Structure formats: C-alpha cells, structure tokens
Amino acid sequence: MAAVNRRLALAVPALVAAGCGNLQGLGGPSSPLVTFQVEGTDQAGVVGPAASLRMAIVWGAQWQPEPFCILPPESSDAAAVIAAGCRDPFGFVPARAAENVAVIPGTPASLSLDNLPASDLLVGDLSSRIAYASMVLFDDRDGSGTLDLSAPHPTAFGGDGGGDRKDTVDSADVIYGASFLTMTAPDVRVSYLEGAFTENAFYPRHLCASPAQHFQVLSAGGFTEAAGFAAAAMGMLPAEDPSTCGDQDPDATVISVAAQAPPGADEVSCLEQTLDGSVRYHQPPADAPDFTGRVTACAHLPSFQAGTEPNLIQLVVSGMASDHCKGLTHYTLRGCREDVACAVPDWDYTANPPAWWPCPTS
C-alpha cells in the first residue's frame, strides 16, 4: 500500500505540470464554447456603402430606472426633462460588449464565444443564475474591431465629484440595430443558465418556457408599457403571449438583426452610472453650469427619498440632444453624496443659494 501511495504522490505533480502546457497530441487552438449564426439585413437601405459592419454579443445589466423617470411628472417642465433625459424603462441595458464578427448584409456569419459570461453578469445564486445578451449590429467607425460603449454626460457640479463624474467622449461606433432592444417589442436574446432556472424580474419572459442550461437562443413577443407598469404596481411580472415565445439551440437558428436608421437603437450601447435605481444628488457649483442644449426642471424629491427633507426642491437637467446616451443630473441645495436627506449634510446652501439657482429654496 505504501508503494501505491508513493506512486500516486509522484503522479499528481506530474499531471499538474502537464496541465500547464500542451499534452502530447493535444496541441493547437481550443474549440469555442458555442457558435451562433448571425445575420444583419439592410432592407431599409440605411447602411452606407463604406460601413464596416460587425455583429457583437452584448451582455445585459440588471438595472432599475430611477424614480424621477417613472413617477408621474409634477409639471410640464418635468415631463419635458423625462422625455429628453430618461431612457426606456423597459429597455435592454448593456453591461459589457464581448466577442464580435464582421458581417455582410444578408449573409449569415459565425460568431463564436471562447469565454463564459463573467460572474458579475450572472443573476441569481450558485444553484440558479442566468445571463442574457443581445446581438448588436454596428458600424466599427474607429476600426478598433470592437464595440465601444458610451455613457451619459452630466453637467458640472461642486464639491468632490470623485468617480461619479463622467466626461468621456462618445463612442464613434454607429448602432444600426439589436436583436433585443426593449421588452416592449419582440426580442431575440441569448441566454446562459447555470443550475435550475428560477423566474425573476431580470428581463423576464413570464409564461414562456424556462430556458435550458448552458447557451440558448430565446424569443418573446413583448408586452405594452402600460402592462409592464401595471404588473410592477401589483408586484407581479408582465405576461408574454406564450404563442410568441421560442427557445432553440444556437446551432438550430440564425439570429437576424434588421438595420434601422440611427439613433433608433443607440440605447443598447449606453452604460448606466448606477444600476439599482439610486440617484446621486449633487452639490450645485458656485458658477452657473452650461445648460446650453439641455432641458431643466425644478421638482420635489420623491417622497420615499425626501425623508426628513420633504420640502427640498431638486433641479434636474437632461443631457444634450446631440449626446449618444440619455442621462440626468440632479442638484439639491442641501444633502450628502450618498443620502440626500442625511442628518449632517456635506453641503447646505438653503439659506444662501448660488446666484444662478433657478428653483425655490423650499
């Protein structure tokens, strides 16, 4: 027995060492984890002849819209800011762009994945977690060979903005379409499931069949915005028409994306500053920010965020119409970066607001 144990002890390091390189006869490139057949179409003739079309798989984020964007607006000014600065509350929100492939309109191409979606893209616990992705058709304008994502452009604010402030240049890539753009329209999405499926509010397909493990191509017919809000108010998931649902293996279907004129599908490439619906209220700067091309409104805080400051008025500012991504900036005369109704504020200008401040002080 001692001799057997000794041989095993010697064999284990040898196997580990062999695993660090190519075993004899097993060298060469590894096979992809999965391959999808994708196709871009341009029946509307919106893609220019010089376009460098590619199809990218983009994994989705678990996202909640901020309250200002989904609560009834308290004024026509607030409604105008919502229209200009809030994205589709049921839209697909990207978390990360992954592999992509060059495509010719009307010709299927193979898009292979060499990596599983990262753990931060999977929603659920170890016994049941899932990721969803959209196939995005884009023109690689900068020739980088990748899909570059964009972010909203907030206006300047006072104090230490830290990591909140994003003044990045928009991606040069042009988005022509996506297989999954919004839950209020028919969609085709990629799923990756580990464990047994547990239904949740992460891009739900209520009344559709549960996805299978590993990779699948799923479809759903969508639901109206009114149905989505009504279901949310009752703590339920909006229902899909089961006859519009589908689930197929990746090698059994072609995921086709029809090109549409920009900026119709831009949001599918727009990152969000926060994903949980939380709002960062900012200290107003001493000098007036540049609101050129933006829409503004004075509004009360949502009651559940106001806390001990029920009369605090916020100034909400949209992005510019020329921005690739929609977004909002929120200013208050009193508050903290993490909690607008904090007991000891980081700033308090309620008694002496900046000269440019356009809203009531209470």
N, C-alpha and C positions, 0 to 999 in steps of 0.2 A: 504493500500500500504506500509506503514511503517513497518508493521509486516512482509510482504513478503520480503522486502529488508533486514530486520534483519535476517530472516531465511536463505537467500542466503549468507549473510555475514558470518554467522556461518558455513554454509555448505562448503564454499570454503576452509578454513583452514583444515577442516576435510578430504576433498578429497586429499589435498596436503599431509597431514600426512599419509593417507592411501597409497599414491603412493610411499612412502619411504620404504615400506615393502611389504610383500605378502598379497594381499587381501584374505579374507576367500574363500577357494575353488579354488584359482588360483595359489597355490604354485607350487614348483617344477621347474625343468630346463626349460628354454625358448626354443622354436623351432628355428632351424637355419634359416637364411635369405634365403639361397639357398643351394642346394646339387648337386654336379656334380658327374657323373660317370667317373672314370678314370681307365686307364689300362696301364701297362708297359709290353712291349714284348721284348723278347731276342732271336730273330730268328738267329742273327749272333753269338750267344754264347759268347758274350764279358763280361758278368757279372759273376763275380766269385761266387762260391757256398756259400761263407761265407758273401756275401754282405747283408747289412741291407738296402734294397731298400725302398725308400719313394717317394711320389709324392707331390710336393709343388706348390702352386699357387704363382707366382711372378709378381707383378705389374710393368709395364714398365715406364721408364722415358721419358720425352720429351727431345730429345738430338739432337745436331748438331755436325757433325765431324769437327775437326779443319782444317783450310785451308791447312796446310802443307800436310795433309793426302789425300786430294782430288785434289789438283792442280797438273799439270804435273810436274814431278820431273826435276830439272835442271841438274842433273848429275846421273851417275850410283850409286854413294855413297848415294845420297838422295833416290834413288829408293830402295836401299837395306835397309835403315832405315825405309822407309814406309812399306816394306814387313815385317820387323821384329817387328815394334813398333806400327802400326796402326791397329785398329780393323776394322771389316766390316762396311763400311759407311752406309749400309742399314740394319744392324743387330739390333736385339732387345737388348735394354739396360735396365738392371734391376734398379729399384728404391728401392723396398722393397720386401722381402720374407714374405709371410703371412702363412696361415694355411697349414698343410700337413698331409698326411696319409700314413701308411705302405701299401706296395703293394707286391703282389706275381705275378711274371711274368705270363701273360696270364689269370689272374683272375681280373675282374673288382672290384673296391673298391669305396666306397662313400666318397667324400671329401666335407665336409660341411663348410660354412662360417657363422660365427657369427657376423661379422662386415662388414660394408660397407667400400670401399676404402676411405682412408683419403682425405681431401680436396686438399692437395698438390699433389695428384696423378691424380686429375681430370683436364682435359684441356678444357678451354672454359670459358664462363661466367655463371652466375646463370640461364640464360634461356636455356643454351645448354652446357653441359660439359660431358666429357666422359673419361673413363679409360680403358686401355687394359692390359691383363695379359697373361702370358704363363704358361703352366703346365710343370714343370721341374722334370725329373726323376733323382734321385741322390742316392748315397750310403752314408748313415749317418755314416761316418768313426769315428767320435768322440763320437757318441752315445748321442749327445745333444738333439735329437728329433726335430731339426730344421735345415733348410738350412742356412748355414753361407756363406755370400757373401765375395768376395775378392776385392782387389784394386791393381792398378799398383804400382811398386816400383821405384820411381825416384832416380837418383843419388844425392849425397850431393851437396849443393850449399851454397854460402856465405850469409852474412847478416842475418837478422831475418826472417827465413823461416815461422814462425807463423804456421797457420793451413794448409798451402799448403803441407808441407812435410808429406808423408805417408810412414812409415817404418814398416808396420804391417805384421804380419805373414799370409801367405796364408791359406785359409780355408782347413781343412783336407778332407772335403767332395768331393766326386768324381762325376762329372756331366756325366750322361750317355745319356741324350737326352732332347729335349724340343719340345713342340707342336708348338711353334712359336720361331724360331731361327733367321730368316732373311726374309726380304721382297722379296729377290731374289729367294725364294724357296716356294713351297706350305706351307701354315701355317694353324693352327687351334688356335684360340685365344678366350679368354673370354673377353666380353665387359660389361661395366656397364655404362648406359646412364641416365642422368637426363635432363629432358626437351626435346625439339625437336632437332633432330640431325642436326648439321651444319658441312659440309665437310671441313676438314682442312688437313694439312700436318703431323699430328700426326699419324704415322703408317697408311697411307691412304689405302683405298680399292676402288680407283676410278673406277666407272662403276659397282660396286657391289651395291646391295640394301642397303638402310640405315638401321642401327641396330635399334631394338625396345628398348623401355625404360626398365629399370631395368637390369637384367642379361641376357645375351645371349651367345651362342657359335657360333662364326663366322668362316668362312673359305675363303681362297683365293688361287689362283694358283701361285701368284708371278709374277715378271717381271724381265727382264735382267738388269744387272748393267748398260749396255750401254743405255737402255731405261730410266732408272732412272736418269742418268746424263743428257741425252738429254732433258727430261721433265723439270728438275730443271733449265737448262740453259734458257728455254723458259718461266720460271715462271709458269709451269703447274705441275699437279700431274701425275705420271706414271700410265698408264691404266692397269687394270686387265682384263683378259678374263672373261666376265660375266658367261660363262658356268662353270667356276671353282669356282664361289662364292657360299656360302651357309650361311644360318642363321637358327639356331634351338634353341628351348628352352632347358635349361640344363637337364631336365628330359627326353628328347627325343633322346639323343645321348650318346655315350661313347667316351671320348677323349682318344685316344690311342697314346702312345709315344713309338717309337721303340728305343731300346738301340743301341748306336754306340760306337765304341772304343774311349776312351779319347785320346787326348784332343779336339775332334771334336766339342763339344758343350760347351766348357768352357766359352765362352764369355757371355753366358746367365746368368752367375753368377758373372760378373765382373762390379763393380761400376765404374763410371767416376768421375774424380776430378772436372770438370766443365761440365755443360750440354748445354751451349749455344754456343759452338764452340770457345769461347775465349781461349787465350793462356796465360799462366803465364810465362814470360821470367825472368830468374833468374840470380842473380849475381854469377859470377864464384868464387869459393873459392880460397884461396891463394895456397893451396896444391892440387895437381892433384887428381881428383876423381878416384875411382876404376872403370875402364871401362872393366874389365875382363868379357868376355862373352857377351858384348854388341856391337852394331853396331853404328858407328858415321858418321856424315857428316857435312860439312860446307856448308851453303846455305844462299842466300839472304832472307830477310824478304819478305812476300807477300806485293805487292805494296800498298795495302789499309791499311796495318798495319804499314808500314815504316814511313809514314807521313813525318816529317822533317828529317828523317834519312834514305834516300834512299840507302845509301851505307853501312849500318850497316850489318855485317855478323853474323849469329847465328850459334852456334854449337848445333846440335840436336843429342840426344843419345837415343837409344832404351833401352827397358828392356832386361833382360836375357832370353835365350831360356827356361830356367827351371822355369820361373815365371808362375804362374797360369794365369795372366792377362797381356795383352799387354799395353804398355804405352810409353810416350816420356818425356824427359827432355830437355828444351830449355835454352841455356845460351846466353847472349849477353854481350859485353864489356861496354855497356852504356845502361841505362834505369831506369825505375821505376817498382815496382811490379805490379802496376795497368795499366801502359801505357808505352810501350817500347820506344815511341817517345815523352816522356814528355819533357817540356821545361827546367825544373830544375831536373836533374837526381838524383836518390838515389845513384847511383854508376857510375863512369866513369873511365875505365881503357884503353881507346883508345890510350892514349899516353904512357902507361906503363902496358901492359898486363901481366898477370901471366906467369911465365917461361914455364909452361906446355901448354899454349894456342896454339892449332894447326891450327887455321884459320887465314886468312888475317885480318888485322885490319880495312880495308875498301875496 
